[in-house]
Amino acid sequence: MIKIRVGCDLTYEFAAPTPMVLMLNVHPSRSADLLAPDLIRGTPIRPLSIYTDMFGNTCCRVVAPAGEIRIVTDTVVADSGLPDPVAPDARQHAVADLPHDALVFLMASRYCETDRLSEFAWSQFGKTPEGWERVQAIVDFVHNHIEFDYLRARVTKSAADVAQERAGVCRDFAHLAVTLCRCMNIPARYATGYLGDIGVPIDPAPMDYSAWFEVYLGGRWYTFDARHNEPRIGRIVIARGRDAADVAISTTFGWNRLKNFTVWTDELTQAYQAPARERMVA
């Protein structure tokens, strides 16, 4: 068992009072693992309204004031310290046998255009064995096909764009892999959260806030990561959805500028004591 301190520090600038929806809390599926309150703190203090969206993610509504607002989260999560599960024998379900709530993850979505990539997917992966081996073949392809490049990322880039341009960031790897899986009738959903350099060599340009994807095989969801293409330790999910449009860390309804974005994901080697304010709130 290990303990991981996760959080972020964001500063936005607004021209006028502006509604926001934030998706920054650890996913409810990990709530039992929280060792400190998972709070969103804003400066200046503003009223917050918490709700759960259609995919089970925790969301926070706030009206930011004109000028700057600083938003901070900081918590500690207990983790097994084990890498992502690997199940080579996990079977692929016939579409007719899938649970109702998995069907939406076979459909096209904002960044995952199954109609544009279906013919390619079947020509590329149609002869691979169904199930885990087919998903791994898709992950291998995306991992080898795409170059990681911050400078070639953009918010409008879709899976079809990624396939053609062959470059992007972690969200682009995930979008392409999700789309190819859906084309092959494998339910796939986009996931985002914290992923620090735990159990791997330190990356000089760490990507503590990352994207990966999950597929439904053998009656459960399994994690895959097309960017890294290896099981990782300490993956802490924040949100899941059809693609990045469903899990944005912030959605703003007016002009704004992000002035600071700091994220941390650190394994704790000493006993952790929550700050006095957090102990009082808890």
VENGI-V577753 format. One record per residue. N is the residue number from 0. RES is the residue in one letter. OMEGA is omega as a letter, one per 20 degrees, with the letter a starting at -180 (none if undefined). Layout:
# VENGI-V577753
N & RES & OMEGA
N & RES & OMEGA
This chain:
# VENGI-V577753
0 & M & r
1 & I & r
2 & K & a
3 & I & r
4 & R & a
5 & V & r
6 & G & a
7 & C & a
8 & D & a
9 & L & r
10 & T & r
11 & Y & r
12 & E & a
13 & F & r
14 & A & a
15 & A & r
16 & P & a
17 & T & r
18 & P & r
19 & M & r
20 & V & a
21 & L & r
22 & M & a
23 & L & a
24 & N & r
25 & V & a
26 & H & a
27 & P & r
28 & S & r
29 & R & a
30 & S & a
31 & A & a
32 & D & a
33 & L & r
34 & L & r
35 & A & r
36 & P & r
37 & D & a
38 & L & r
39 & I & a
40 & R & r
41 & G & r
42 & T & j
43 & P & a
44 & I & r
45 & R & r
46 & P & r
47 & L & r
48 & S & a
49 & I & r
50 & Y & r
51 & T & a
52 & D & a
53 & M & r
54 & F & r
55 & G & r
56 & N & r
57 & T & a
58 & C & a
59 & C & r
60 & R & r
61 & V & r
62 & V & a
63 & A & r
64 & P & r
65 & A & a
66 & G & a
67 & E & r
68 & I & r
69 & R & a
70 & I & a
71 & V & r
72 & T & a
73 & D & a
74 & T & r
75 & V & a
76 & V & r
77 & A & a
78 & D & a
79 & S & a
80 & G & r
81 & L & r
82 & P & r
83 & D & r
84 & P & r
85 & V & a
86 & A & a
87 & P & a
88 & D & a
89 & A & a
90 & R & r
91 & Q & a
92 & H & r
93 & A & a
94 & V & a
95 & A & a
96 & D & a
97 & L & r
98 & P & a
99 & H & a
100 & D & r
101 & A & a
102 & L & a
103 & V & a
104 & F & r
105 & L & a
106 & M & r
107 & A & r
108 & S & a
109 & R & a
110 & Y & a
111 & C & a
112 & E & a
113 & T & a
114 & D & a
115 & R & a
116 & L & a
117 & S & a
118 & E & r
119 & F & a
120 & A & a
121 & W & r
122 & S & a
123 & Q & a
124 & F & a
125 & G & a
126 & K & r
127 & T & r
128 & P & r
129 & E & r
130 & G & a
131 & W & a
132 & E & r
133 & R & r
134 & V & a
135 & Q & r
136 & A & r
137 & I & r
138 & V & r
139 & D & a
140 & F & a
141 & V & a
142 & H & a
143 & N & a
144 & H & a
145 & I & r
146 & E & r
147 & F & a
148 & D & r
149 & Y & a
150 & L & a
151 & R & r
152 & A & r
153 & R & a
154 & V & a
155 & T & a
156 & K & a
157 & S & r
158 & A & r
159 & A & r
160 & D & a
161 & V & r
162 & A & a
163 & Q & a
164 & E & r
165 & R & r
166 & A & r
167 & G & r
168 & V & a
169 & C & r
170 & R & a
171 & D & r
172 & F & a
173 & A & a
174 & H & a
175 & L & r
176 & A & r
177 & V & a
178 & T & a
179 & L & r
180 & C & r
181 & R & r
182 & C & a
183 & M & r
184 & N & r
185 & I & r
186 & P & a
187 & A & r
188 & R & a
189 & Y & r
190 & A & r
191 & T & a
192 & G & a
193 & Y & r
194 & L & r
195 & G & r
196 & D & r
197 & I & a
198 & G & r
199 & V & r
200 & P & a
201 & I & r
202 & D & r
203 & P & r
204 & A & a
205 & P & r
206 & M & a
207 & D & r
208 & Y & a
209 & S & r
210 & A & r
211 & W & r
212 & F & a
213 & E & r
214 & V & r
215 & Y & r
216 & L & r
217 & G & r
218 & G & r
219 & R & r
220 & W & r
221 & Y & a
222 & T & r
223 & F & a
224 & D & a
225 & A & r
226 & R & a
227 & H & r
228 & N & r
229 & E & r
230 & P & a
231 & R & r
232 & I & r
233 & G & r
234 & R & a
235 & I & a
236 & V & r
237 & I & a
238 & A & r
239 & R & r
240 & G & a
241 & R & r
242 & D & a
243 & A & r
244 & A & a
245 & D & a
246 & V & r
247 & A & r
248 & I & r
249 & S & r
250 & T & a
251 & T & a
252 & F & a
253 & G & a
254 & W & r
255 & N & r
256 & R & r
257 & L & a
258 & K & r
259 & N & r
260 & F & a
261 & T & a
262 & V & r
263 & W & r
264 & T & a
265 & D & r
266 & E & a
267 & L & r
268 & T & r
269 & Q & r
270 & A & a
271 & Y & r
272 & Q & a
273 & A & r
274 & P & a
275 & A & a
276 & R & a
277 & E & r
278 & R & a
279 & M & r
280 & V & a
281 & A & none
